[in-house]
Amino acid sequence: MIAKTPNVSAHPEPLNVSDFRDATQQAVAAIAPSWPLDQMIAVNPWWPQRFTPIEQVFAEQAVLSGHCPLMPSAYYLSHWQSPISEAHLAEAISTSGSALTVSDCLRALRSHSSDLPRWKPLAELCDRTREAQEGLSWQQEIQQQVSQFLALYHQYPQRFDAQGQGGEHLYQCWLDVVSQDKGIKTLTGVDLLADFAALPTQMDALIAEAATFWQPILHDQDGNLAYCHALMHGLSGWASWQAWLDWQQELSDSEQQAHGMGLFAILLAWDTVLARWLAKHRETAWTSIRQSMHHQAVNVRHWYHQAQQQLAPLWIWQQALEISQQRPWAHALSAQASVDTLATSPTLQAVFCIDVRSEPMRRALEAQSDRVQTLGFAGFFGLPIAYQPTDSHIHRPQLPGLLAPAVTASQTHATPNDGYE
C-alpha cells in the first residue's frame, strides 16, 4: 500500500535546534555496522530500518542516494518466461494486493523509467555552478579529505590529542587537522582555513550553530531528515565503520559520545563552511544553490511517494522471481521428506552452526559416505573469551561478533621446572 502524498505546507511549524538534533540522531542510527575483515559478519544494510516497510526504505534510498537496491527492469525482462512464468507473476500480483494485471506489469516493465527524483547534496550543486573544473571537485575533495583523515585517525590514534571522548574526540581531532590543511587551497583554489578555525570545538555547539543556518533552507522536519540522511549516504563506507565502533561501545556499556555522530559532525561542518564561503564570495551561485536545496526540502516527501509508485511494478516482478525459485525448492524438499530416513544410526553425525561458511564442509563430509549425516543448529560452540598474545596489541574476540567477550585469555611463557633435567 502506497501512502498518499501529504499536503506540503507553505508555512511549516517553526523548527528549533532539538528538531535538527533529532534528525541527526536518526540519520546516524539508520546506518548498519560493518565488521572488520577478521570478524566479518553478513549484515543486512537496512537492519536499523527493519520496522519500516521495505518498499518505503528503498524508495527513500533511491531519492537520497540515487541508487535503488532492486534489479533494473531489463534484468526482470530477461527472466520472463524462464524462470518467471505467467502463473508466478499472477501469484505475485495477488499476494501484493495490487490492482495491476499481468499485461499491466509487462507494459510497466517495458516502459519503466529509471529516472527517479533524486536529492542533490550541497557539494554536487556547488560543482554544477563552478565555471572551471580545475583540480578536484568539491565532492571529491570532501570525500578524500575526510577519508584520509579517518584512515590516519584509526591507524595511528596515538598521534591525536583532544579533550573529548568517542565521536567528540574524532570531531575535535579532525577540526585541528583541517584548520591547518593548506592542501585544500592547492587542490580547489579556495582558502577555507579561517572558516574551519571559526567552527565550534564542541559537537553540540556545532550542531546548534548549523541548525540555525540550515533550518530556514530545509523548510520542515522532512527536509531536516532528508538532508541528514543524504549527508551520511555520501560517505556510507566510513559511516558503517563508525556504526561498528558504536556497536562495540554498546556491548561494553561505554558512555562515550557516539562515533557515528562524530563523522556526521565532520560532514556537517564541511557543508556549513562551504555554504558560508559561497554566501560570502559567490553570492549569485549561493542564491541559486540555496533555492535548489529549499526546493528539494519542500518536495522530498512527494519525491518519496513518486519513487514508491515508480518502483511498485518492480516489486511485483521481484516477488514473482522469488516465487519462481521457491516453488522448485519447496517441491524438492517435500519429496525428500517422504523418503525413508536411514534404517540405522549413521556411522558419523556432525552438528554445525548454521552459517554459510559451514556449508562447503558439510557437503564435503556427506559426500564421503551415505552413512555420514550433518545437521545445522543455531548456536555458538565455545566460550565468551578474547585472546591477547603477549607480543601483539591485537585483541581477538573468540566468539560471535554480535556478543562481547566476558574474559580475556592472555598468552603466558612456560617457566622451566627446576626439578627436571
Secondary structure, DSSP 4 states (H G I P E B T S, - for coil): -PPPPPPPPSSPPPP-HHHHHHHHHHHHHTSPP---GGG-----TTGGGTTS-HHHHHHHHHHHHS--SSPPHHHHHHTBTTTB-HHHHHHHHHHHT----HHHHHHHHHT----------HHHHHHHH-S---S--HHHHHHHHHHHHHHHHHH-GGG---S--BHHHHHHHHHHHHTT-THHHHHHS---HHHHHTS-SSHHHHHHHHHHHHHHHH-SHHHHHHHHHHHHHTTHHHHHHHHHHHHHHHHTT--SBPHHHHHHHHHHHHHHHHHHHHHHH-HHHHHHHHHHHHHHHHHHHHHHHHHHHHHHHHHHHHHHHHHHHHHHHHHHHHHHHTS---SS--SEEEEEES-TTTHHHHHHHHTT-TTEEEEEESS--S-SEEEE-TT----EE-S-TTS--SEEEEP-PPPPPTT--
